[in-house]
Amino acid sequence: MVWSKRLGARIFRHNPELSDEELYEAGYNRVYDTLEPEQNLDDVERVMAAVFGGWDSDEVMCSYKLNRAIGAYLAKRAPRERAS
C-alpha cells in the first residue's frame, strides 16, 4: 500500500484486488479509492463526542460554530490529537 499524510493522519491508496471484508479485517475502511485506518475514525468519533457533549442544547448549531468548537477543543489537546 502507498501511504501519504493528510492533516497528520495516514491515508492509503486503495488496492482494488482486496475486498472490503479483507480491508475491514485488517483495520481499514474504504472511502472511494482511499483507505482510512479504523483508528483515524475512532479518533474523530472521540473528538466529536466531546464537542457535542459540551454543546448547549438550546444553542442554534451552524457549521461556523461547530468548526470553531472543534478548533477550540483540538487547540487544548496534544499535537497528535489535533490531526483528528
Backbone bond lengths (Angstrom), bond angles and torsions (degrees), N, CA, C in turn:
res aa  C-N    CA-C-N  psi(-1)  N-CA   C-N-CA  omega(-1)  CA-C   N-CA-C  phi
1 M - - - 1.448 - - 1.521 109.20 -
2 V 1.299 116.54 142.55 1.454 122.15 175.68 1.523 106.94 -98.39
3 W 1.327 116.44 132.08 1.451 118.11 -179.70 1.511 110.48 -120.86
4 S 1.308 114.82 153.74 1.456 121.25 174.45 1.522 106.85 -138.81
5 K 1.320 116.04 167.30 1.466 119.25 178.74 1.516 109.05 -106.02
6 R 1.308 114.82 140.10 1.452 121.10 174.16 1.520 105.21 -140.82
7 L 1.297 117.54 119.35 1.460 122.49 -178.35 1.524 111.61 56.40
8 G 1.305 116.69 29.80 1.455 120.42 176.87 1.514 114.77 82.10
9 A 1.291 119.23 -4.40 1.463 122.32 -179.99 1.524 108.71 -106.33
10 R 1.304 116.58 144.15 1.459 120.09 179.35 1.519 111.02 -78.39
11 I 1.312 114.81 135.81 1.458 121.92 169.27 1.523 106.47 -130.68
12 F 1.315 116.84 156.05 1.454 121.74 -174.69 1.517 110.47 -129.47
13 R 1.325 115.10 148.76 1.459 120.23 173.71 1.525 107.90 -75.77
14 H 1.319 116.75 138.26 1.467 122.87 -175.70 1.525 111.52 -75.00
15 N 1.329 115.96 135.50 1.459 122.81 172.23 1.529 106.63 -98.52
16 P 1.335 119.09 108.78 1.468 121.53 -175.65 1.522 114.48 -63.42
17 E 1.339 118.46 -11.75 1.463 120.47 178.75 1.523 111.88 -75.39
18 L 1.327 117.92 -16.51 1.461 121.42 179.58 1.526 110.57 -95.79
19 S 1.318 116.05 136.70 1.459 120.10 178.83 1.530 109.95 -78.86
20 D 1.313 116.35 161.38 1.464 120.66 176.61 1.524 110.59 -60.11
21 E 1.321 117.08 -34.40 1.469 120.81 179.01 1.530 111.04 -65.02
22 E 1.338 116.34 -43.86 1.464 120.07 178.33 1.531 110.96 -64.06
23 L 1.316 115.54 -40.94 1.462 120.01 178.97 1.525 110.94 -63.46
24 Y 1.327 116.53 -44.40 1.458 121.11 -179.80 1.526 110.90 -61.04
25 E 1.330 116.04 -44.52 1.462 120.14 179.20 1.527 111.47 -61.83
26 A 1.331 116.67 -29.10 1.462 121.40 178.97 1.527 112.07 -85.70
27 G 1.351 117.21 -2.04 1.463 120.60 177.13 1.515 115.74 95.59
28 Y 1.342 116.93 20.37 1.454 120.92 -178.60 1.523 111.43 -121.18
29 N 1.323 115.08 153.75 1.458 122.79 173.33 1.522 107.21 -120.48
30 R 1.327 116.50 130.15 1.468 120.37 178.63 1.516 109.37 -83.67
31 V 1.324 115.59 129.82 1.461 122.67 174.42 1.525 105.84 -125.68
32 Y 1.317 115.58 100.43 1.459 122.89 -173.67 1.527 109.44 55.97
33 D 1.348 119.07 -111.86 1.464 119.72 -177.23 1.533 112.37 -108.63
34 T 1.323 117.16 19.33 1.465 120.78 176.22 1.525 109.60 -124.26
35 L 1.308 115.12 161.32 1.464 121.11 177.54 1.516 108.49 -114.93
36 E 1.291 115.94 135.15 1.451 123.03 179.37 1.518 107.63 -114.89
37 P 1.344 117.85 118.76 1.462 118.18 176.67 1.529 110.83 -59.75
38 E 1.301 116.77 141.21 1.467 122.32 -179.09 1.524 110.81 -54.27
39 Q 1.334 117.51 -35.02 1.464 121.28 -179.41 1.531 111.68 -59.75
40 N 1.346 117.71 -37.96 1.464 120.45 177.64 1.525 110.65 -59.97
41 L 1.327 115.97 -44.12 1.460 120.04 -178.96 1.525 111.01 -69.46
42 D 1.331 117.08 -35.41 1.465 120.42 175.53 1.525 110.61 -62.92
43 D 1.338 116.95 -39.69 1.467 121.38 178.86 1.524 110.85 -63.70
44 V 1.321 116.91 -44.57 1.464 121.05 179.26 1.527 109.98 -63.08
45 E 1.322 117.41 -42.28 1.462 121.21 179.26 1.529 111.14 -60.83
46 R 1.320 116.22 -41.71 1.469 120.65 179.89 1.532 111.26 -64.83
47 V 1.330 116.32 -43.97 1.468 120.85 179.35 1.529 110.20 -63.44
48 M 1.318 116.70 -46.57 1.467 119.77 -177.40 1.522 111.56 -66.51
49 A 1.323 117.69 -36.91 1.467 120.05 177.00 1.519 110.28 -61.97
50 A 1.328 117.15 -41.21 1.465 120.33 178.72 1.520 111.37 -66.61
51 V 1.327 117.33 -42.24 1.469 121.11 -179.53 1.528 110.07 -65.63
52 F 1.322 117.59 -48.37 1.468 120.03 -179.62 1.523 111.57 -68.70
53 G 1.331 117.14 -30.97 1.456 120.37 177.91 1.521 112.63 -63.89
54 G 1.324 116.42 -28.23 1.462 120.43 179.18 1.514 113.79 -95.48
55 W 1.322 117.18 4.16 1.469 121.00 -176.89 1.519 109.78 -80.72
56 D 1.315 116.33 134.93 1.461 122.00 175.18 1.526 107.68 -72.56
57 S 1.321 116.53 118.99 1.470 120.50 -174.22 1.531 113.45 -63.96
58 D 1.319 117.82 -18.68 1.472 120.64 178.68 1.524 112.27 -88.42
59 E 1.325 116.88 -11.24 1.459 120.52 -177.59 1.527 110.19 -80.47
60 V 1.327 115.83 137.59 1.459 121.14 177.55 1.524 108.01 -70.35
61 M 1.321 115.58 131.25 1.455 120.66 -179.11 1.521 109.52 -96.96
62 C 1.318 116.14 137.28 1.460 121.78 172.38 1.525 107.26 -144.01
63 S 1.317 116.96 165.48 1.463 120.20 -175.12 1.527 111.55 -62.31
64 Y 1.319 118.21 -35.85 1.467 120.49 179.19 1.525 110.18 -61.14
65 K 1.328 117.21 -49.88 1.466 121.04 -178.81 1.525 111.25 -65.75
66 L 1.322 116.42 -38.66 1.459 120.18 179.18 1.525 110.54 -64.01
67 N 1.318 117.61 -46.78 1.459 121.04 179.10 1.523 111.42 -62.35
68 R 1.322 117.88 -39.91 1.466 121.37 177.43 1.533 110.44 -64.44
69 A 1.335 117.32 -40.80 1.470 121.24 179.55 1.531 110.81 -65.71
70 I 1.315 117.17 -40.59 1.460 120.88 177.42 1.532 109.46 -64.33
71 G 1.327 116.76 -45.91 1.464 120.85 178.88 1.517 112.05 -60.06
72 A 1.327 117.27 -42.25 1.466 121.13 179.22 1.523 110.70 -64.84
73 Y 1.313 116.96 -41.75 1.462 120.75 178.53 1.526 110.37 -62.46
74 L 1.337 116.62 -48.62 1.456 120.72 -177.06 1.527 112.25 -68.39
75 A 1.313 118.02 -30.93 1.463 121.30 179.55 1.522 111.57 -63.08
76 K 1.323 117.00 -24.85 1.465 121.95 -179.99 1.524 112.21 -86.54
77 R 1.310 118.14 -6.14 1.453 122.02 -172.95 1.523 111.40 -104.11
78 A 1.316 115.86 171.37 1.470 122.50 178.39 1.528 109.94 -64.80
79 P 1.325 117.63 155.06 1.463 120.89 -179.55 1.527 114.28 -53.16
80 R 1.344 117.86 -35.68 1.470 119.30 179.40 1.500 110.99 -63.29
81 E 1.303 118.84 -40.16 1.459 121.92 -179.09 1.521 111.46 -72.18
82 R 1.319 117.54 -24.44 1.461 120.09 179.58 1.516 111.10 -64.88
83 A 1.322 118.39 -22.02 1.466 121.91 179.59 1.520 111.66 -71.63
84 S 1.312 118.44 -18.47 1.453 120.73 -179.09 1.494 109.99 -62.18
